[in-house]
Amino acid sequence: MPYADSNTATTNTTTAPHSTNEAQPSQSPYQQSTAQKDNPTQQLIKQAVDFLIQQLEAGKSETLTAYLAAMARFHAYSFGNILSIARQRPTATRVAGFHAWKELGRFVKKGEKGIQILAPMVGHRRRKDDADRNRTQEDNAKPAPVLIGFRAVYVFDVAQTEGADLPEFEHSVTGEVGEHRERLIDFLARQNIALEYSENIAPALGVSYGGKIAILPGQSPADETVTLVHELAHELLHKSDRRTKTTATVRELEAEAVAFIVGQAIGLEMGSTSSDYIQMYAGNAALLGESLEVIQRSSAVILDAIAGESNATARNAEPETGAIAEVA
């Protein structure tokens, strides 16, 4: 799909990201100094990326596409848990804990192996008395929540269960963009990113300038939506100092991967481009892990922005192990 990033053709045009951008990824686990052995989340990510690299080096590029597909299905989950689900069961579509399935009238089949993920353990710590600070009785009555650590829990895919039929989840999009295009345009406005239509950018379908996106007119609604997401990914990911750390090929593939995830999540037929995505890995495990992380975070932000009010709440936080997570 022909796109053009204006920064790949013009020198000295790098623009700082807008302060309102909500999708600027935080520091990657691969850049943090915390030892892997001391951080279970980083261990989870490392195991998943190492497995992916083994598959890529064995010529199984479809594993990378499966990881991206999992990002579309489980975009409310944390990055590490998404990779863990994809590594253990790449065909998973809806997952829930043993007791959650039971409450829905379904039961895990005998002999099925659970999908291990990490669940946060949150406790409460009362604040120490501070003579220099006046506190109300209400302040003292509410201990501050504290992340104690993580514990391994197990979820099961719907295909591993049997029993009562599940209620049908509402899917308003099957190859049509519905209201997602308008919501995407609204999101651009909130990010102070201008949108214009221009025939002068042909043969490119879209161009990202840094604070402005140009779209080639005449595209179908589905194609235009995918183009918008692609260029928005450039705006969110590649208009900062991170651009200097990646090649033009990696930047294009990251933007295309975000478009793939968002398009698939809203019901568009995106096809399979696993042979292209493999180019994100060129013997550099750290770069691949970093790319996957920023792809997941950016696509999740975009999906949150274009989700309808009816399901926006479900996307705002990682589902608890007792809740069911379904394909968007």
N, C-alpha and C positions, 0 to 999 in steps of 0.2 A: 504494500500500500504506500503510494508516494506521499511523503510528508517532507517538510523542510523546516529545520530549526535555523532561524536566522543567524544564530551564533556560530553555526558551522561554516558559514560562507563569508562572514564579515569579521574582521579583527577588531579588538578593543570595544566590543559591544556588550560585554558581560554586565548585567544589571542586578543589583542586589534584590533579593526577594522582598515582596511587600510585607510590611509588619503585620498585616492582617491575615496572611496566609496561615491556614490552620493545619496544613499537612507537612510542615517542615519536619523531617524525621529527626528524632533525637539520636544521640550517639549510638552507633551500632555496638552490639556485644563484642564484635571483632576488634573494636577500637578501645574497649574498656580495659583497664589494668587488672580488674578483679580476676583472680585465678579461676579457671574453669571448674576445678574440683570444689571450689567454695560456693559456687552459684548453680543451683540445679536448673534454673531456666537456661543459662548459657550452655550447660551440659546437654540439655534437650535439643537446643538449636544446633550445637556442634554435631551431635549424633545424626540428626536429620540431614545436615549438609554433607557430612562425610559419606552417608549412605547414597545421597544423590550423586556425589562425585564418582563413587564406585560404579553406579549405574551408567553415568555418562561415559566414563572411560571404557565401559563394556559395550558401548554403542546403543544403550537403551535410553534414547533421548526422550521417549514418551513419559519417563518418570518426571522430568521437569515440567511437562505439560500437566501432569497429574497434580503436582504441587500447586501450580497456578490455578487449576480448577478447584482445588480445595480452598484456596483463598477466596474464590467466588462463593463457594457454598458456606463457608464458616467464617465470614469476614468479621463477625462479632467476637471471635475467639482471639486470644493472644497469638502473636507471631509464632512463639515456640510450640504452642499446642496445635496450631494449624499444621505446621511441618510434621509434628509427631503423628497426627491423624493420617496425613497423606502418606507418611513413610510406612505405617503399620497396615493401613487399609485404604489404598488410593481410590477405591470405588465407593467409599462411604458417602451417603447423601444426607441422612438424618441420624444424629447420635443422641443418646441419653443414658443416664445411669440405670442400673438394674431395677431399683425401686421406682424410678420415674416411669419406666416402661410398664411395670406392674400396675401402676395407677392408671395408665392408659388402656389397660385391658390386654396388654401384650406381655409375653414372657420370653426370656432369653432361651434359645434352643440349647439343649444339653450338649456339652462339649465345646461350645463357642468360646473363643479366647477374647477377652476384653481388650479394648484399645486404651493404653495407658496415657494419661495426660497429667498435668500438674494443677492442683487446686490450691489457691492461696489460703493460708490460715491467719485469720485476723483475731487479735485479742484486744483488750482494753487496758490502758495504763493510766492510772490517776496521776495528774500533774503534781509535781512537788510544790509545797507551799512556798510562796514568794512574798516576803514581807513588803517589798517595794511595789507590789502590784495588787490593786484592789480587785477582788473577784466577787461576783454575785453568787448567791446560793445555787442558782441554776447552772452557772459555769462549773462549780465544783461537783454538781450532781451528774455531769456528763463526762465520763472518762474518755480520753482521746483514743480513737481506734488506731491500732498499731499492727503492721504486717509482721507476724511472727516468723513466717517461713512458708514453705510449700510442702504439700504431701502428694504422693502418687495416688490417683484414683482411676477407676476404670469406667469407660463408657462403651456402649455397644451400638453398632449400626442397625438400622431398621431391618436390613436383610438378615441379621442374626437373630431376629425375633419372630414370633408367630402369635396369632391371636386375633383380637378384634381389629377391624379395619380402622385406620386412622382417619380422623376428620380431614377433609381436603383443605389444604392451605390455599389461600387466594393467590392466584397468579394472573394478573391482569395483562401481562405482556407475553406474547408468543410470536416473536419475530417482528413485533411492532414496538415503537418506542413509547407510546402512550404519552403520559405527562412528564416522563423523565427528561425529555429534551428541554422543556420549559423550566423545569427545576434546575437543570444544569446551567442554563443561561442565567437564572437568578443567582446561582452560586457564584458564577463568574463576576456578576455585578457586586456581590458582597465582598469579593476578594479584590475589588478595584482593578479587574482585568477587563479591558475594553474588547468588544467583539465587533468585527466588521466583515463584510462580504466583498471579495474582490476577484475579478477575473485575471488581474495582473499577476497572480501568484502561480497560474497554470505553468507546468503540469502538476504542481504540488496541490494536494487536496486541502492542506492547512499549513499555516506557518505560525510559529511562536516567536514573538519579538521581545518579550520581557515586559509585561504590563499590557500587552495587546496580542490578540489572536486574530488572524485573518483566515477566512474559510472560503474555499472556491464555491460559488453559487451553483445550483442545479443538482446537487447531490440528493439522493433519497433521504428521508428522515432518519432511517437506520444508519446509513453511511455517514450522514452529517453528525449524528450523535457520537459515533465511534471516533470520528475525526476530532470533534470537540474534546472528547476525553483524552485522546492522544496528545493534543496540544496543551491541554490543561496539565497533564502529567509533566510535560516539559517545564511549564511555568512553576509548578510546585517543587520539582526536583532539580532542575538543571539551570536555574538562573542564580545560583549561589556559587560559593567557592568549590562546591562538590564537582562542578563542571570540569575543573582542571584535573580532577583525579580519575576521570573516565574518558574513554574514547568515544568518538561519534557513533560507532557501531553499538557500543553498550548503551549509550543514551537513547538511541532509537529503539533498541530492543526493550529497554525498561519502559519507555512510553507505550510501546505496542503491547507489552505484557499487562500494563495497567488497563489499557483499552480492552484487551481480551477478557480480563477478570470482570470489569464492570459490565461489558456487553453480555457476557455469559450470565452474570448474576441477574440482569434485568430481562433475560429471556431471548436474547438475540442469538442467531446461529453464527458462531464465530469461527467454526472450522478448527483445524489443528495445524499448528505451525511449530511443532516440537523441534524439527530439524533446524529452524532458524534460531529458536531460543537458546539452543546449545552454545551459540556463539558468545553468550554471556560468560561462559566458563572457558578460560584460556590458560588453564593450569594454575589459576589463582583462587584458592578456596576462600580467602578472606573477602575478595572482591565479589565473588558469587554470593556469599552469605549476606554481604552488605546490600547487594542489588535486590535480593529476594526480600530483605527486610523493608527497604524503602518502597518497593513495589506493593507489598502487602499494606503498609501503613497508608500510602497515598490512595490506593484503591478503596480502602475502608472509609477514609474521609469522604471521598467522592460519593460512595454508596450511601453513607449516612446523610449527605447533603441532598441527594435526589430521592431518598426514600419517602413514601407517603407518611402522613401523620399517624396512620393506623399501625404502622410497624416500625416507626422511628425509635420508639422506646426500646424495643427488643434489640436494636442494633447498637445502643449506646454503651453497653457493658457486656463483658464476656458472660455467657450463660453459666449459671451454676451447674454442677454436675447432675443435679436433680431435674434440670430443665431440658427440654428437647430443643435441639438446634436443627432447623430445616434449611433446605435449599432456598435461596432467596428467589 
